[in-house]
Amino acid sequence: MADIDPVALRVFVYNELLDRGMPPRITEIAVHFRVAPNEARRALAELRIGKTILVHPQSGEVWMAGPFSATETPYRVTLGHRQWWANCAWDMFGIATIARAMVRVDTHCTDCGDPMNLVCDPDVPPNDRGVVHFLVPARRWYENIGFT
Amino acid sequence: MSLFRSEEHVRRWTARHDYDVGAMLDLTRVWRLANAWYGDPRASDWRPRTRDESQAVLASVGLTGEFWELPR
């Protein structure tokens, strides 16, 4: 069977994410590209686009496709009927940028837990109050992407 | 990169967990950073940036100095 073109795979992953709110599973990738699931798993593992698409070390499924998380985070992003999880406070703006749309973010203060509801618009600076904290210096961002 | 209500909340949280204070950015700066950082990965000509290109993006929104230095 033919290998999956990495560009086509990347585009498929992000189109599914933006359209459905979740990345495609290995079985869905296999069906879409008409390959065996093992080939889809291998193609995902080999995608390794910098730090953009990461697969789960055990399941091999898409774990993160920056700025989106495949699992729940404190940053729920909503656009109409679609919802996503942003990896972090930086990425909640990134979702608005990639979606090319104003999105709503529901989250909370990391310290006190008070709800924080924001609007992120790629074309308009934010009007909400808040501070984004970078605990880890840039030279260590990729040592433990989950902690960062 | 976590969201807090204010710098006071960051300092309280870092003290409670015995962390270094790190860096704090207002939302407008992070908005500018995200707009500069994220291209559209659905574009066929999209590619990952090099380390130097990423460093230039950080510098374009005023993030310079040791804390913002990416690994070589």
Backbone of each chain as ProteinMPNN parsed JSONL, in Angstrom:
{"seq_chain_A": "MADIDPVALRVFVYNELLDRGMPPRITEIAVHFRVAPNEARRALAELRIGKTILVHPQSGEVWMAGPFSATETPYRVTLGHRQWWANCAWDMFGIATIARAMVRVDTHCTDCGDPMNLVCDPDVPPNDRGVVHFLVPARRWYENIGFT", "coords_chain_A": {"N_chain_A": [[0.84, -1.203, 0.0], [0.343, 2.339, -0.545], [2.407, 4.846, 0.933], [1.448, 7.327, 3.369], [1.156, 10.638, 2.436], [2.99, 13.086, 4.096], [2.306, 15.822, 4.194], [-0.363, 15.836, 3.374], [-1.4, 14.35, 5.467], [-0.922, 15.977, 7.695], [-2.543, 18.203, 7.015], [-5.036, 16.933, 6.982], [-5.304, 16.164, 9.682], [-5.454, 18.688, 10.975], [-7.659, 19.839, 9.661], [-9.724, 18.12, 10.461], [-9.613, 18.552, 13.212], [-10.34, 21.282, 13.367], [-12.863, 21.221, 12.209], [-14.347, 19.298, 13.677], [-13.592, 19.462, 16.319], [-11.989, 17.625, 17.537], [-8.987, 15.711, 17.126], [-8.339, 13.409, 14.381], [-8.714, 9.879, 14.916], [-6.458, 7.074, 14.877], [-7.658, 4.956, 13.493], [-9.516, 6.323, 11.957], [-7.878, 7.878, 10.367], [-6.678, 5.85, 8.941], [-8.861, 4.86, 7.455], [-9.511, 7.118, 5.952], [-7.239, 7.548, 4.35], [-7.052, 5.142, 3.207], [-5.436, 3.015, 4.112], [-3.754, 0.472, 6.042], [-4.394, 0.249, 9.582], [-1.976, 0.071, 11.053], [-0.169, 1.259, 9.34], [-1.164, 3.844, 9.314], [-0.707, 4.528, 11.978], [2.078, 4.436, 12.021], [2.68, 6.478, 10.193], [1.691, 8.72, 11.542], [3.365, 8.721, 13.79], [5.759, 9.285, 12.586], [5.411, 11.806, 11.71], [6.099, 14.014, 13.329], [6.323, 16.982, 13.474], [8.357, 19.29, 14.145], [7.666, 20.711, 17.161], [5.001, 20.539, 16.873], [2.958, 18.629, 16.2], [2.294, 16.083, 18.321], [2.39, 12.714, 19.379], [0.663, 10.429, 21.552], [2.608, 8.7, 23.92], [1.943, 6.066, 24.618], [-0.567, 5.252, 23.391], [-0.267, 6.138, 20.79], [-1.971, 7.817, 19.479], [-3.012, 11.091, 18.285], [-1.884, 13.506, 20.42], [-1.347, 16.093, 20.894], [-1.821, 18.859, 18.857], [-0.466, 21.53, 18.066], [-2.043, 24.722, 18.226], [-3.793, 23.12, 19.726], [-5.104, 20.847, 22.169], [-5.576, 17.366, 22.538], [-6.728, 16.345, 24.723], [-8.507, 17.168, 27.742], [-8.005, 20.415, 29.052], [-7.326, 23.287, 31.198], [-8.326, 25.279, 29.547], [-10.935, 25.981, 27.828], [-12.15, 26.384, 24.637], [-14.429, 28.019, 22.581], [-16.327, 28.151, 19.612], [-19.084, 28.979, 18.148], [-20.818, 26.031, 17.627], [-18.698, 24.466, 18.015], [-16.05, 23.161, 20.016], [-12.906, 23.342, 21.62], [-9.864, 22.293, 23.247], [-7.374, 24.34, 24.462], [-3.814, 24.203, 24.648], [-2.587, 25.864, 26.484], [-2.441, 29.17, 28.013], [-1.253, 30.854, 26.15], [-1.776, 29.466, 23.824], [-4.53, 29.624, 23.646], [-5.038, 32.011, 22.401], [-3.782, 31.34, 20.065], [-5.501, 29.485, 18.911], [-7.643, 31.069, 18.119], [-6.296, 32.525, 16.176], [-5.623, 30.553, 14.238], [-8.146, 29.544, 13.618], [-9.152, 31.757, 12.537], [-11.056, 33.471, 13.63], [-13.226, 35.029, 16.037], [-13.18, 33.824, 19.265], [-14.519, 32.292, 22.227], [-13.225, 31.958, 25.472], [-13.252, 29.872, 28.215], [-12.106, 29.651, 31.39], [-9.99, 29.599, 34.306], [-8.53, 31.416, 37.04], [-5.249, 30.481, 37.714], [-4.217, 30.635, 40.241], [-6.242, 31.482, 42.266], [-8.514, 30.248, 41.375], [-10.811, 31.521, 40.516], [-13.385, 31.983, 38.106], [-12.565, 32.81, 34.744], [-13.478, 34.431, 31.916], [-12.97, 34.95, 28.615], [-12.641, 36.825, 25.546], [-11.188, 36.027, 22.538], [-9.834, 37.405, 19.795], [-8.497, 37.347, 16.623], [-8.095, 39.683, 15.254], [-8.447, 41.841, 16.888], [-7.12, 43.493, 19.673], [-7.006, 42.03, 22.975], [-9.549, 42.762, 25.361], [-9.934, 42.01, 27.874], [-8.994, 41.512, 31.33], [-5.972, 40.271, 32.73], [-3.126, 38.087, 33.251], [-0.497, 36.401, 31.716], [1.484, 33.808, 32.707], [4.806, 32.761, 32.453], [6.404, 30.166, 33.503], [8.624, 28.606, 32.944], [11.811, 29.09, 31.509], [12.616, 29.875, 28.077], [14.639, 28.234, 27.039], [14.139, 25.806, 28.143], [11.659, 24.981, 27.362], [10.868, 22.747, 25.833], [11.669, 20.534, 27.167], [9.889, 19.225, 28.818], [7.046, 19.126, 27.612], [4.413, 18.99, 28.486], [4.485, 19.938, 31.146], [5.459, 22.462, 30.708]], "CA_chain_A": [[0.0, 0.0, 0.0], [1.11, 3.57, -0.651], [2.627, 5.602, 2.149], [0.64, 8.538, 3.503], [1.91, 11.875, 2.251], [2.969, 13.8, 5.383], [1.581, 17.094, 4.094], [-1.788, 15.502, 3.364], [-1.758, 13.906, 6.814], [-0.983, 17.155, 8.561], [-3.731, 18.972, 6.638], [-6.202, 16.169, 7.43], [-5.384, 16.268, 11.146], [-5.927, 20.018, 11.362], [-9.026, 20.053, 9.164], [-10.621, 17.385, 11.358], [-9.624, 19.286, 14.478], [-11.114, 22.525, 13.268], [-14.254, 20.938, 11.861], [-15.058, 18.459, 14.646], [-13.194, 19.729, 17.693], [-11.086, 16.582, 18.004], [-8.155, 15.195, 16.032], [-8.778, 12.09, 13.932], [-8.057, 8.726, 15.524], [-5.663, 6.282, 13.934], [-8.56, 4.199, 12.619], [-10.119, 7.268, 11.013], [-6.82, 8.214, 9.421], [-6.51, 4.682, 8.069], [-9.989, 4.821, 6.526], [-9.436, 8.271, 5.044], [-6.144, 7.379, 3.403], [-7.156, 3.792, 2.654], [-4.274, 2.213, 4.481], [-3.965, -0.316, 7.248], [-4.184, 1.041, 10.802], [-0.558, 0.12, 11.435], [0.475, 2.266, 8.491], [-1.603, 5.155, 9.806], [0.007, 4.753, 13.242], [3.476, 4.744, 11.689], [2.741, 7.791, 9.554], [1.536, 9.728, 12.601], [4.575, 8.741, 14.622], [6.865, 9.853, 11.813], [5.081, 13.171, 11.329], [7.035, 14.763, 14.177], [6.571, 18.302, 12.909], [8.919, 20.11, 15.211], [6.929, 20.405, 18.392], [3.628, 20.915, 16.565], [2.082, 17.466, 16.369], [2.89, 15.068, 19.175], [1.509, 11.57, 19.602], [0.738, 9.881, 22.898], [3.654, 7.664, 23.926], [1.391, 4.713, 24.732], [-1.622, 4.925, 22.431], [0.104, 6.522, 19.431], [-2.943, 8.758, 18.932], [-2.62, 12.491, 18.373], [-1.966, 13.982, 21.799], [-1.319, 17.544, 20.809], [-1.542, 19.443, 17.544], [-0.414, 22.905, 18.516], [-2.234, 25.02, 19.647], [-4.879, 22.325, 20.26], [-4.855, 19.634, 22.932], [-6.572, 16.319, 22.308], [-7.323, 16.016, 26.018], [-9.015, 18.325, 28.469], [-7.084, 21.325, 29.736], [-8.116, 24.357, 31.809], [-8.66, 26.33, 28.577], [-11.945, 25.533, 26.871], [-12.328, 27.4, 23.595], [-15.706, 27.777, 21.903], [-16.694, 28.932, 18.432], [-20.359, 28.412, 17.734], [-21.093, 24.718, 18.192], [-17.439, 23.74, 18.137], [-15.246, 23.411, 21.212], [-11.577, 22.762, 21.634], [-9.041, 22.556, 24.423], [-6.069, 24.926, 24.165], [-2.762, 23.658, 25.507], [-2.176, 26.816, 27.522], [-2.99, 30.512, 27.83], [-0.715, 31.357, 24.872], [-2.441, 28.748, 22.75], [-5.934, 30.019, 23.472], [-4.989, 33.016, 21.338], [-3.378, 30.656, 18.847], [-6.673, 28.862, 18.288], [-8.347, 32.142, 17.419], [-5.503, 32.857, 14.991], [-5.741, 29.506, 13.223], [-9.549, 29.474, 13.203], [-9.444, 33.05, 11.877], [-12.366, 33.87, 14.132], [-13.323, 35.385, 17.444], [-13.586, 32.672, 20.062], [-14.711, 32.506, 23.654], [-12.415, 31.06, 26.295], [-13.695, 29.695, 29.592], [-11.004, 29.094, 32.156], [-10.003, 30.11, 35.666], [-7.234, 31.86, 37.548], [-4.463, 29.354, 38.193], [-3.988, 30.789, 41.682], [-7.408, 31.499, 43.155], [-9.592, 29.434, 40.835], [-11.956, 32.3, 40.057], [-13.631, 31.85, 36.67], [-12.13, 33.87, 33.84], [-14.092, 34.228, 30.607], [-12.342, 35.92, 27.735], [-12.86, 36.782, 24.111], [-9.927, 36.089, 21.791], [-10.125, 37.778, 18.409], [-7.192, 37.542, 15.987], [-7.992, 41.016, 14.65], [-8.67, 42.893, 17.879], [-6.409, 43.2, 20.934], [-7.948, 41.625, 24.027], [-10.065, 43.801, 26.248], [-10.082, 41.409, 29.193], [-7.855, 41.649, 32.236], [-5.32, 39.021, 33.092], [-1.684, 37.998, 33.063], [-0.014, 35.06, 31.356], [2.734, 33.526, 33.412], [5.739, 31.808, 31.861], [7.207, 29.645, 34.615], [9.843, 27.957, 32.459], [12.489, 29.872, 30.471], [12.492, 29.326, 26.724], [15.628, 27.185, 26.759], [13.657, 24.541, 28.712], [10.247, 24.769, 27.004], [10.574, 21.477, 25.187], [12.142, 19.409, 27.978], [8.679, 18.537, 29.275], [6.06, 20.009, 26.986], [3.214, 18.987, 29.298], [4.685, 20.817, 32.287], [5.596, 23.833, 30.212]], "C_chain_A": [[0.867, 1.242, 0.0], [1.274, 4.198, 0.716], [1.715, 6.815, 2.159], [1.543, 9.747, 3.324], [1.839, 12.697, 3.532], [2.246, 15.144, 5.324], [0.078, 16.832, 4.133], [-2.251, 15.066, 4.753], [-1.885, 15.087, 7.762], [-2.256, 17.964, 8.281], [-4.991, 18.255, 7.121], [-6.383, 16.295, 8.936], [-5.969, 17.626, 11.546], [-7.327, 20.318, 10.843], [-10.037, 19.342, 10.06], [-10.737, 18.095, 12.701], [-10.528, 20.506, 14.403], [-12.58, 22.25, 12.988], [-15.011, 20.241, 12.992], [-14.7, 18.739, 16.09], [-12.252, 18.703, 18.27], [-10.217, 16.136, 16.836], [-8.67, 13.829, 15.592], [-8.026, 10.985, 14.669], [-7.312, 7.948, 14.438], [-6.577, 5.532, 12.971], [-9.213, 5.102, 11.576], [-9.107, 7.714, 9.957], [-6.645, 7.073, 8.422], [-7.621, 4.618, 7.029], [-9.861, 5.929, 5.494], [-8.381, 8.067, 3.974], [-6.089, 5.978, 2.802], [-5.871, 2.998, 2.867], [-4.63, 1.393, 5.695], [-3.727, 0.558, 8.473], [-2.724, 1.129, 11.232], [0.208, 1.144, 10.609], [0.096, 3.668, 8.933], [-0.866, 5.501, 11.097], [1.458, 5.142, 12.952], [3.603, 6.135, 11.094], [2.592, 8.909, 10.581], [2.809, 9.85, 13.43], [5.72, 9.425, 13.906], [6.605, 11.298, 11.432], [5.981, 14.159, 12.039], [7.376, 16.143, 13.621], [7.059, 19.198, 14.011], [8.243, 19.726, 16.506], [5.43, 20.586, 18.139], [2.664, 19.778, 16.76], [2.846, 16.418, 17.168], [1.892, 13.935, 19.368], [1.716, 11.044, 21.019], [1.725, 8.723, 22.913], [3.116, 6.242, 24.042], [0.422, 4.398, 23.602], [-1.21, 5.203, 20.984], [-0.875, 7.474, 18.78], [-2.403, 10.185, 19.037], [-2.897, 12.983, 19.789], [-2.052, 15.495, 21.824], [-1.057, 17.923, 19.365], [-1.627, 20.936, 17.769], [-1.214, 23.851, 17.652], [-3.307, 24.198, 20.353], [-4.355, 21.155, 21.102], [-5.95, 18.622, 22.614], [-7.257, 15.911, 23.607], [-7.693, 17.304, 26.749], [-7.897, 19.097, 29.147], [-7.937, 22.378, 30.432], [-8.65, 25.392, 30.819], [-9.626, 25.795, 27.528], [-12.27, 26.674, 25.915], [-13.572, 27.053, 22.793], [-15.87, 28.721, 20.72], [-17.973, 28.318, 17.89], [-20.595, 27.077, 18.423], [-19.815, 23.914, 18.408], [-16.69, 24.143, 19.409], [-13.913, 22.701, 21.075], [-10.957, 22.985, 23.013], [-7.716, 23.165, 23.941], [-5.047, 24.354, 25.126], [-2.46, 24.566, 26.686], [-2.767, 28.183, 27.192], [-2.455, 31.171, 26.551], [-1.527, 30.741, 23.733], [-3.923, 29.08, 22.612], [-6.035, 31.138, 22.438], [-4.62, 32.369, 20.01], [-4.554, 29.994, 18.141], [-7.471, 29.892, 17.526], [-7.619, 32.499, 16.122], [-5.706, 31.834, 13.895], [-7.173, 29.39, 12.729], [-9.981, 30.722, 12.446], [-10.806, 33.571, 12.323], [-12.257, 34.265, 15.603], [-13.855, 34.181, 18.206], [-13.779, 33.103, 21.506], [-13.86, 31.496, 24.4], [-12.988, 31.049, 27.705], [-12.598, 28.974, 30.355], [-11.087, 29.65, 33.581], [-8.601, 30.572, 36.037], [-6.489, 30.668, 38.137], [-4.216, 29.425, 39.692], [-5.264, 30.608, 42.499], [-8.561, 30.658, 42.651], [-10.808, 30.202, 40.367], [-12.138, 32.127, 38.559], [-13.111, 33.065, 35.912], [-12.691, 33.533, 32.469], [-13.598, 35.333, 29.682], [-12.839, 35.756, 26.303], [-11.51, 36.946, 23.433], [-10.259, 36.282, 20.33], [-8.794, 38.04, 17.714], [-6.997, 38.966, 15.454], [-8.097, 42.165, 15.654], [-7.91, 42.555, 19.16], [-7.406, 42.876, 22.037], [-8.322, 42.788, 24.928], [-10.185, 43.298, 27.69], [-8.826, 41.632, 30.024], [-7.271, 40.28, 32.532], [-3.838, 39.088, 32.785], [-1.355, 36.563, 32.686], [1.364, 34.871, 31.965], [3.527, 32.465, 32.669], [6.658, 31.354, 32.987], [8.584, 29.199, 34.14], [10.513, 28.844, 31.41], [12.501, 29.124, 29.146], [13.473, 28.189, 26.452], [15.171, 25.827, 27.275], [12.224, 24.21, 28.3], [9.959, 23.354, 26.538], [11.115, 20.276, 25.965], [10.968, 18.561, 28.448], [7.51, 19.386, 28.829], [4.779, 20.072, 27.811], [3.325, 19.934, 30.481], [4.761, 22.263, 31.84], [4.236, 24.453, 29.947]], "O_chain_A": [[1.998, 1.213, 0.486], [0.386, 4.099, 1.563], [1.264, 7.279, 1.113], [2.575, 9.864, 3.986], [0.744, 12.984, 4.014], [1.635, 15.558, 6.31], [-0.662, 17.519, 4.836], [-3.367, 15.38, 5.165], [-2.839, 15.18, 8.534], [-2.96, 18.359, 9.21], [-5.915, 18.9, 7.616], [-7.498, 16.511, 9.411], [-6.883, 17.69, 12.369], [-8.104, 20.988, 11.524], [-11.087, 19.9, 10.381], [-11.829, 18.222, 13.256], [-11.373, 20.727, 15.271], [-13.449, 22.971, 13.477], [-16.176, 20.548, 13.243], [-15.412, 18.311, 16.998], [-11.757, 18.88, 19.383], [-10.653, 16.175, 15.686], [-9.368, 13.16, 16.354], [-6.851, 11.135, 15.004], [-7.524, 8.153, 13.243], [-6.305, 5.476, 11.772], [-9.435, 4.684, 10.439], [-9.456, 7.903, 8.792], [-6.486, 7.297, 7.221], [-7.36, 4.354, 5.856], [-10.076, 5.705, 4.303], [-8.613, 8.384, 2.808], [-5.209, 5.663, 2.0], [-5.311, 2.405, 1.946], [-5.68, 1.591, 6.307], [-2.944, 1.506, 8.414], [-2.288, 2.17, 11.725], [1.115, 1.81, 11.107], [0.929, 4.574, 8.93], [-0.447, 6.643, 11.286], [1.996, 6.064, 13.565], [4.514, 6.886, 11.441], [3.283, 9.925, 10.503], [3.265, 10.953, 13.729], [6.558, 10.07, 14.536], [7.488, 11.957, 10.882], [6.561, 15.044, 11.409], [8.534, 16.447, 13.335], [6.264, 19.8, 14.733], [8.245, 18.56, 16.901], [4.666, 20.766, 19.086], [1.642, 19.945, 17.425], [3.897, 15.934, 16.749], [0.692, 14.172, 19.504], [2.788, 11.191, 21.605], [1.694, 7.864, 22.032], [3.778, 5.302, 23.602], [0.574, 3.382, 22.923], [-1.734, 4.584, 20.058], [-0.653, 7.906, 17.649], [-1.459, 10.451, 19.782], [-4.019, 12.88, 20.284], [-2.733, 16.09, 22.659], [-0.167, 17.366, 18.724], [-2.697, 21.538, 17.68], [-1.083, 23.798, 16.43], [-3.699, 24.537, 21.47], [-3.322, 20.559, 20.798], [-7.112, 18.988, 22.441], [-8.265, 15.204, 23.582], [-7.232, 18.39, 26.395], [-6.977, 18.523, 29.731], [-9.158, 22.371, 30.275], [-9.368, 26.305, 31.228], [-9.227, 25.245, 26.501], [-12.618, 27.779, 26.332], [-13.742, 25.908, 22.372], [-15.594, 29.917, 20.809], [-17.947, 27.266, 17.251], [-20.575, 26.992, 19.651], [-19.861, 22.8, 18.929], [-16.699, 25.305, 19.817], [-13.81, 21.618, 20.499], [-11.461, 23.76, 23.826], [-7.023, 22.575, 23.113], [-5.363, 24.055, 26.278], [-2.115, 24.089, 27.768], [-3.501, 28.334, 26.214], [-3.159, 31.973, 25.938], [-1.913, 31.434, 22.791], [-4.511, 28.837, 21.558], [-7.007, 31.205, 21.685], [-5.088, 32.795, 18.954], [-4.598, 29.948, 16.912], [-7.928, 29.631, 16.414], [-8.252, 32.745, 15.096], [-5.937, 32.199, 12.742], [-7.397, 29.159, 11.541], [-11.029, 30.746, 11.802], [-11.603, 34.047, 11.513], [-11.321, 33.882, 16.305], [-14.867, 33.593, 17.825], [-13.271, 34.136, 21.943], [-13.779, 30.329, 24.017], [-13.184, 32.102, 28.312], [-12.212, 27.853, 30.023], [-12.144, 30.117, 34.005], [-7.615, 30.167, 35.421], [-7.034, 29.933, 38.961], [-4.028, 28.397, 40.343], [-5.361, 29.697, 43.321], [-9.495, 30.375, 43.402], [-11.755, 29.597, 39.864], [-11.159, 32.123, 37.814], [-13.207, 34.198, 36.383], [-12.408, 32.467, 31.923], [-13.798, 36.516, 29.955], [-13.371, 34.718, 25.911], [-10.774, 37.891, 23.718], [-10.887, 35.428, 19.703], [-8.026, 38.884, 18.176], [-5.867, 39.4, 15.232], [-7.862, 43.323, 15.307], [-8.042, 41.447, 19.679], [-8.525, 43.389, 22.036], [-7.512, 43.672, 25.211], [-10.497, 44.062, 28.603], [-7.748, 41.903, 29.496], [-7.978, 39.274, 32.578], [-3.36, 40.024, 32.145], [-1.883, 35.622, 33.279], [2.276, 35.672, 31.759], [3.002, 31.414, 32.302], [7.578, 32.073, 33.377], [9.584, 29.384, 34.835], [9.834, 29.312, 30.495], [12.408, 27.897, 29.107], [13.152, 27.27, 25.699], [15.738, 24.801, 26.898], [11.634, 23.266, 28.824], [8.889, 22.819, 26.831], [11.037, 19.141, 25.495], [11.045, 17.333, 28.471], [7.038, 20.254, 29.564], [4.12, 21.111, 27.835], [2.377, 20.654, 30.793], [4.218, 23.164, 32.479], [4.155, 25.607, 29.525]]}, "seq_chain_B": "MSLFRSEEHVRRWTARHDYDVGAMLDLTRVWRLANAWYGDPRASDWRPRTRDESQAVLASVGLTGEFWELPR", "coords_chain_B": {"N_chain_B": [[2.249, 27.759, 30.144], [0.389, 29.817, 31.903], [-2.77, 31.227, 32.918], [-3.573, 34.017, 34.917], [-5.315, 36.108, 37.271], [-4.015, 38.452, 37.958], [-0.781, 40.066, 38.41], [-0.225, 39.913, 41.099], [-1.555, 37.601, 41.844], [-0.005, 35.734, 40.474], [2.451, 35.965, 41.819], [1.73, 35.16, 44.362], [0.975, 32.502, 43.897], [3.361, 31.364, 42.858], [5.01, 31.696, 45.059], [3.73, 30.082, 46.901], [4.17, 27.575, 45.835], [6.85, 27.484, 45.806], [8.269, 28.249, 43.526], [10.347, 29.83, 41.02], [9.714, 33.22, 40.029], [9.59, 33.667, 37.27], [8.396, 34.794, 34.129], [6.068, 37.379, 33.278], [3.407, 38.26, 31.194], [1.307, 40.726, 29.731], [-2.068, 40.426, 28.437], [-2.385, 41.524, 25.887], [0.216, 41.505, 24.828], [0.65, 38.742, 24.66], [-1.324, 38.085, 22.864], [-0.34, 39.384, 20.553], [1.971, 37.88, 20.267], [0.95, 35.292, 19.769], [-0.353, 35.721, 17.317], [1.828, 36.261, 15.716], [3.261, 33.924, 15.96], [1.728, 31.694, 15.166], [1.17, 30.275, 12.161], [-0.855, 29.008, 9.451], [-1.379, 25.696, 9.736], [-2.729, 24.177, 7.931], [-2.114, 25.027, 5.452], [-0.544, 24.212, 2.414], [2.077, 24.903, 2.009], [3.092, 25.284, 4.491], [5.557, 25.043, 7.013], [7.664, 23.795, 9.672], [9.174, 26.275, 11.753], [12.611, 27.327, 11.824], [15.006, 27.236, 14.517], [16.195, 29.773, 14.76], [14.378, 31.327, 13.365], [12.142, 31.124, 15.007], [13.171, 32.375, 17.239], [13.376, 34.928, 16.258], [10.71, 35.581, 15.988], [9.905, 35.766, 18.653], [11.497, 37.944, 19.401], [10.33, 39.889, 17.814], [8.083, 40.703, 19.147], [9.129, 41.895, 21.267], [10.325, 40.19, 23.101], [13.1, 39.525, 24.447], [16.415, 38.701, 25.635], [17.852, 36.671, 28.3], [15.898, 34.921, 29.445], [14.179, 34.425, 27.353], [15.603, 33.065, 25.489], [15.903, 30.591, 23.14], [16.689, 27.039, 23.025], [19.799, 25.979, 21.595]], "CA_chain_B": [[1.918, 29.174, 30.182], [-0.887, 29.785, 32.63], [-3.478, 32.493, 33.062], [-3.852, 34.477, 36.27], [-6.075, 37.354, 37.294], [-3.129, 39.607, 38.072], [0.582, 39.727, 38.818], [-0.278, 39.541, 42.515], [-1.942, 36.19, 41.894], [1.163, 34.96, 40.043], [3.459, 35.964, 42.889], [1.198, 34.347, 45.462], [1.012, 31.097, 43.476], [4.756, 30.91, 42.776], [5.531, 31.604, 46.433], [3.107, 28.926, 47.553], [4.768, 26.366, 45.276], [8.302, 27.64, 45.865], [8.784, 28.365, 42.162], [10.816, 31.144, 40.596], [8.611, 34.035, 39.492], [9.539, 33.509, 35.819], [8.045, 36.009, 33.386], [4.636, 37.646, 33.18], [3.053, 39.101, 30.05], [-0.099, 41.107, 29.659], [-2.797, 39.675, 27.404], [-2.133, 42.095, 24.57], [1.504, 41.009, 24.335], [0.491, 37.338, 24.299], [-2.127, 38.123, 21.626], [0.597, 39.705, 19.472], [2.877, 36.737, 20.114], [0.225, 34.192, 19.128], [-0.579, 36.086, 15.914], [3.105, 36.15, 15.005], [3.802, 32.564, 16.101], [0.942, 30.655, 14.509], [0.707, 30.311, 10.781], [-1.936, 28.045, 9.251], [-0.803, 24.394, 9.406], [-3.462, 23.545, 6.827], [-1.547, 25.498, 4.198], [0.353, 23.186, 1.875], [3.465, 25.354, 2.074], [3.488, 25.469, 5.888], [6.66, 24.214, 7.486], [8.106, 24.24, 10.994], [10.216, 27.297, 11.732], [13.9, 26.994, 12.417], [15.211, 27.825, 15.835], [16.468, 31.205, 14.593], [13.13, 31.981, 12.956], [11.321, 31.218, 16.211], [13.763, 33.413, 18.089], [13.028, 36.213, 15.655], [9.311, 35.863, 16.318], [9.896, 36.257, 20.037], [12.081, 39.297, 19.407], [9.428, 40.821, 17.121], [7.117, 41.229, 20.115], [9.886, 42.469, 22.378], [10.753, 39.176, 24.07], [14.534, 39.318, 24.276], [17.098, 38.456, 26.906], [18.162, 35.283, 28.627], [14.71, 34.109, 29.702], [13.496, 34.127, 26.085], [16.563, 32.463, 24.574], [15.562, 29.203, 22.827], [17.88, 26.171, 23.014], [20.483, 25.845, 20.29]], "C_chain_B": [[0.499, 29.31, 30.73], [-1.461, 31.174, 32.837], [-3.761, 32.777, 34.531], [-4.626, 35.784, 36.19], [-5.171, 38.57, 37.309], [-1.733, 39.129, 38.449], [0.622, 39.303, 40.281], [-0.627, 38.055, 42.655], [-0.799, 35.307, 41.462], [2.167, 34.855, 41.183], [2.994, 35.1, 44.06], [1.324, 32.868, 45.122], [2.449, 30.578, 43.425], [5.365, 30.791, 44.164], [5.002, 30.355, 47.126], [3.755, 27.62, 47.095], [6.288, 26.405, 45.253], [8.925, 27.596, 44.474], [9.453, 29.724, 41.994], [9.645, 31.909, 39.974], [8.492, 33.878, 37.984], [9.237, 34.835, 35.148], [6.533, 36.146, 33.322], [4.391, 38.58, 32.01], [1.588, 39.489, 30.13], [-0.752, 40.437, 28.454], [-2.541, 40.229, 26.002], [-0.812, 41.602, 23.989], [1.368, 39.549, 23.896], [-0.343, 37.21, 23.02], [-1.239, 38.406, 20.413], [1.518, 38.518, 19.207], [2.183, 35.598, 19.376], [-0.008, 34.489, 17.643], [0.696, 35.944, 15.087], [3.586, 34.701, 14.949], [3.079, 31.564, 15.218], [0.595, 31.006, 13.073], [-0.425, 29.299, 10.65], [-1.344, 26.698, 8.843], [-1.585, 23.634, 8.339], [-2.932, 23.992, 5.465], [-0.509, 24.504, 3.705], [1.812, 23.6, 1.98], [3.922, 25.628, 3.507], [4.66, 24.553, 6.201], [7.043, 24.673, 8.891], [9.187, 25.309, 10.846], [11.526, 26.727, 12.26], [13.992, 27.649, 13.785], [15.405, 29.327, 15.728], [15.208, 31.967, 14.175], [12.21, 32.143, 14.159], [11.852, 32.295, 17.149], [13.408, 34.792, 17.571], [11.575, 36.578, 15.942], [9.209, 36.397, 17.738], [10.415, 37.693, 20.087], [11.125, 40.31, 18.78], [8.367, 41.39, 18.045], [7.834, 41.67, 21.387], [10.373, 41.479, 23.409], [12.208, 38.817, 23.784], [15.16, 39.101, 25.651], [17.161, 36.982, 27.226], [16.919, 34.416, 28.805], [14.076, 33.625, 28.405], [14.425, 33.481, 25.059], [16.206, 30.985, 24.38], [16.815, 28.334, 22.807], [18.486, 26.084, 21.626], [20.659, 24.381, 19.941]], "O_chain_B": [[-0.469, 28.947, 30.062], [-0.733, 32.163, 32.92], [-4.142, 31.884, 35.288], [-4.598, 36.476, 35.172], [-5.512, 39.607, 36.739], [-1.522, 37.958, 38.764], [1.409, 38.436, 40.659], [-0.056, 37.35, 43.487], [-0.622, 34.225, 42.02], [2.672, 33.77, 41.473], [3.794, 34.392, 44.671], [1.734, 32.068, 45.963], [2.725, 29.475, 43.896], [6.155, 29.881, 44.419], [5.729, 29.665, 47.84], [3.874, 26.673, 47.872], [6.938, 25.488, 44.752], [9.974, 26.984, 44.27], [9.162, 30.66, 42.738], [8.703, 31.308, 39.458], [7.382, 33.951, 37.457], [9.758, 35.876, 35.548], [5.807, 35.152, 33.314], [5.091, 39.581, 31.852], [0.739, 38.697, 30.538], [-0.066, 39.943, 27.56], [-2.488, 39.468, 25.036], [-0.726, 41.314, 22.795], [1.917, 39.164, 22.864], [-0.094, 36.329, 22.196], [-1.365, 37.755, 19.376], [1.807, 38.193, 18.056], [2.758, 35.005, 18.463], [0.127, 33.597, 16.806], [0.656, 35.56, 13.918], [4.247, 34.302, 13.991], [3.699, 30.701, 14.598], [-0.181, 31.925, 12.814], [-0.904, 28.784, 11.661], [-0.855, 26.56, 7.721], [-1.156, 22.569, 7.893], [-3.269, 23.397, 4.441], [0.31, 24.012, 4.482], [2.696, 22.744, 2.036], [5.018, 26.146, 3.717], [4.736, 23.427, 5.708], [6.777, 25.816, 9.261], [10.009, 25.253, 9.931], [11.541, 25.773, 13.037], [13.175, 28.493, 14.156], [14.839, 30.08, 16.52], [14.999, 33.109, 14.582], [11.568, 33.181, 14.315], [11.084, 33.029, 17.771], [13.167, 35.716, 18.349], [11.249, 37.752, 16.118], [8.501, 37.373, 17.99], [9.825, 38.55, 20.745], [11.115, 41.474, 19.18], [7.806, 42.448, 17.762], [7.221, 41.8, 22.446], [10.797, 41.881, 24.492], [12.502, 37.925, 22.988], [14.519, 39.294, 26.684], [16.597, 36.149, 26.515], [16.904, 33.274, 28.347], [13.5, 32.537, 28.362], [14.069, 33.365, 23.886], [16.207, 30.215, 25.34], [17.909, 28.854, 22.589], [17.781, 26.11, 20.617], [21.21, 24.059, 18.889]]}, "name": "protein", "num_of_chains": 2, "seq": "MADIDPVALRVFVYNELLDRGMPPRITEIAVHFRVAPNEARRALAELRIGKTILVHPQSGEVWMAGPFSATETPYRVTLGHRQWWANCAWDMFGIATIARAMVRVDTHCTDCGDPMNLVCDPDVPPNDRGVVHFLVPARRWYENIGFTMSLFRSEEHVRRWTARHDYDVGAMLDLTRVWRLANAWYGDPRASDWRPRTRDESQAVLASVGLTGEFWELPR"}
